[in-house]
């Protein structure tokens, strides 16, 4: 899939055109799967399903075509600000790589600048770029942390993600109200006081 197959809409990448060769290949495989499940892929209700699913999968994994570090570098500015910057309640939608079922929730990201700040909209875009891949929540948390840490070189980075996993809620243990929380920290956030301040702020209702 080439990068120009994405349109930039309000700061996010959205697929409006698809890699037709890839769509046809994926759709053909899904048609086989439907038939193997005992369905009739030629019946009216399923006739266009393989193509729809193929397009959905291409969109849900379009993060592979995004470069999160370049997203940050596109809006880095020199600024002598050295206090905590937090972007919280970032919507997360991803796909569990173990069962190809969705997990979704919120991400809270903070960093303490060290000579550079970044445009605030870029933080959610970095989250999305990593989330729109086949993932596990633990790796997703670390990838967001490491990308911000490596690119901005801040005094510290904090990432907390809270998600519900359909692989737990629809199958397996079938616990509908379970939420998984993961966290990752670097630098100043390894200090107990700084980390507690971050946790307090993401839990506060300031708006």
C-alpha positions in Angstrom: 0.0 0.0 0.0 1.5 3.3 -1.0 1.4 6.3 1.4 -0.6 8.4 -1.1 -3.5 6.1 -0.6 -4.3 8.0 2.6 -6.0 11.4 2.9 -5.2 13.7 5.8 -8.5 14.6 7.5 -8.4 16.8 10.6 -4.9 15.6 11.5 -5.6 11.9 11.0 -4.9 9.5 8.2 -8.0 8.1 6.7 -8.1 5.6 3.8 -10.4 6.7 1.0 -8.7 4.6 -1.7 -7.6 1.0 -1.4 -5.0 -1.2 -2.7 -7.3 -3.2 -5.0 -4.9 -6.1 -5.6 -4.6 -6.6 -1.8 -8.3 -6.2 -1.3 -9.1 -8.9 -3.9 -6.6 -11.3 -2.4 -7.9 -10.8 1.2 -11.5 -10.9 0.0 -10.9 -14.2 -1.8 -9.5 -15.7 1.4 -12.5 -14.5 3.4 -14.8 -16.0 0.9 -13.1 -19.4 1.4 -13.4 -19.0 5.2 -17.1 -18.2 5.0 -17.7 -21.4 2.9 -15.5 -23.5 5.2 -17.6 -22.3 8.2 -20.7 -23.8 6.5 -22.0 -20.6 5.1 -22.9 -19.8 1.5 -20.7 -16.9 0.4 -22.9 -16.4 -2.7 -26.1 -15.7 -0.8 -27.4 -12.1 -0.9 -26.4 -11.1 2.6 -22.8 -12.3 2.2 -22.2 -11.5 -1.4 -20.2 -8.3 -0.7 -19.0 -9.3 2.8 -15.5 -10.6 1.8 -14.8 -7.3 0.1 -16.2 -5.2 3.0 -14.1 -7.2 5.5 -11.0 -6.8 3.4 -11.4 -3.1 3.2 -12.1 -2.9 7.0 -8.9 -4.9 7.7 -6.9 -2.6 5.5 -8.2 0.4 7.4 -7.8 -1.2 10.8 -4.1 -2.0 10.1 -3.1 1.1 8.2 -0.7 2.0 11.0 1.9 -0.1 9.3 2.1 2.6 6.6 2.6 5.5 9.1 5.9 6.6 10.7 5.2 7.7 14.2 8.6 9.4 14.7 8.1 11.4 11.6 4.6 12.5 12.8 6.3 14.0 15.9 9.2 15.5 14.0 6.7 17.3 11.7 5.6 19.5 14.6 8.6 19.9 17.1 9.3 23.3 18.4 12.0 24.8 20.6 10.5 25.9 23.9 11.9 26.4 27.4 9.1 24.7 29.2 10.0 22.0 31.7 6.7 21.0 33.4 4.5 18.1 32.7 2.4 18.1 29.5 -0.5 15.6 29.5 -2.8 14.5 26.8 -5.4 12.3 28.4 -8.5 10.3 27.3 -7.1 9.5 23.9 -9.4 7.0 22.2 -7.7 3.7 21.4 -9.0 1.2 18.9 -6.7 -1.8 18.0 -6.8 -5.4 17.0 -5.5 -8.2 19.3 -2.9 -10.2 17.3 -3.9 -13.4 19.0 -7.5 -13.7 18.0 -8.0 -10.7 15.5 -10.6 -9.3 17.8 -10.8 -5.6 18.8 -9.6 -4.0 22.0 -10.5 -0.4 22.8 -10.3 2.2 25.5 -8.3 5.2 26.5 -4.6 6.2 26.5 -3.1 8.9 28.8 0.3 10.3 27.7 2.6 12.7 29.4 6.1 14.1 28.8 8.3 16.6 30.5 10.0 18.7 27.7 13.7 19.1 27.5 14.1 22.0 25.1 11.4 20.9 22.7 7.6 20.6 22.7 5.4 18.9 20.1 2.1 20.0 18.6 -0.6 18.5 20.9 -2.5 16.8 18.1 0.6 14.7 17.3 0.4 12.7 20.5 -3.0 11.1 19.6 -1.7 10.6 16.1 1.2 8.6 17.4 -1.1 6.5 19.6 -3.3 5.8 16.5 -0.3 5.0 14.3 0.8 2.2 16.7 -2.8 1.1 17.6 -3.8 0.6 14.0 -1.7 -2.5 13.7 -2.0 -6.1 15.1 -1.1 -5.5 18.7 -0.9 -6.6 22.3 -1.7 -3.9 24.8 1.7 -4.3 26.6 3.7 -3.7 23.4 1.5 -0.8 22.3 2.2 0.9 25.6 5.9 0.5 25.3 6.0 1.6 21.6 4.2 4.8 22.3 6.6 5.5 25.3 9.7 4.7 23.3 8.7 6.7 20.2 8.2 9.9 22.2 11.3 9.3 24.3 13.6 8.6 21.4 12.2 11.4 19.2 11.7 14.3 21.7 14.5 13.4 24.1 12.3 14.7 27.0 13.1 14.5 30.7 10.6 11.8 31.0 7.6 10.0 29.4 4.5 8.4 31.0 1.9 6.2 29.2 -1.1 4.6 30.8 -3.6 2.6 28.6 -6.9 1.2 29.8 -8.7 -1.1 27.5 -11.5 -3.7 27.2 -10.7 -6.7 25.1 -13.3 -8.6 23.1 -11.2 -11.7 23.2 -11.9 -11.8 26.9 -15.5 -10.5 26.8 -16.9 -12.5 23.8 -14.9 -15.7 24.2 -12.7 -17.4 26.6 -13.4 -16.3 30.2 -16.3 -14.1 29.0 -15.9 -11.4 31.6 -17.8 -8.4 30.1 -16.8 -5.8 32.6 -13.0 -6.5 32.8 -10.6 -3.7 32.0 -6.8 -4.1 31.4 -4.5 -1.4 32.5 -0.9 -1.1 31.3 1.7 1.6 32.1 5.2 2.5 31.0 7.5 5.3 32.3 10.9 6.8 31.6 13.2 9.4 33.2 11.5 11.7 35.7 8.4 9.6 35.9 10.4 6.8 37.5 10.4 9.0 40.6 7.5 8.2 42.9 6.3 11.8 43.4 6.3 12.6 39.7 4.5 9.4 38.8 1.9 10.0 41.5 1.3 13.5 40.2 0.7 12.1 36.7 -1.7 9.4 38.0 -3.6 12.0 40.0 -3.9 14.4 37.1 -5.2 11.8 34.6 -7.8 10.8 37.2 -8.9 14.3 37.9 -12.0 15.8 36.3 -10.7 19.3 35.4 -13.1 20.0 32.5 
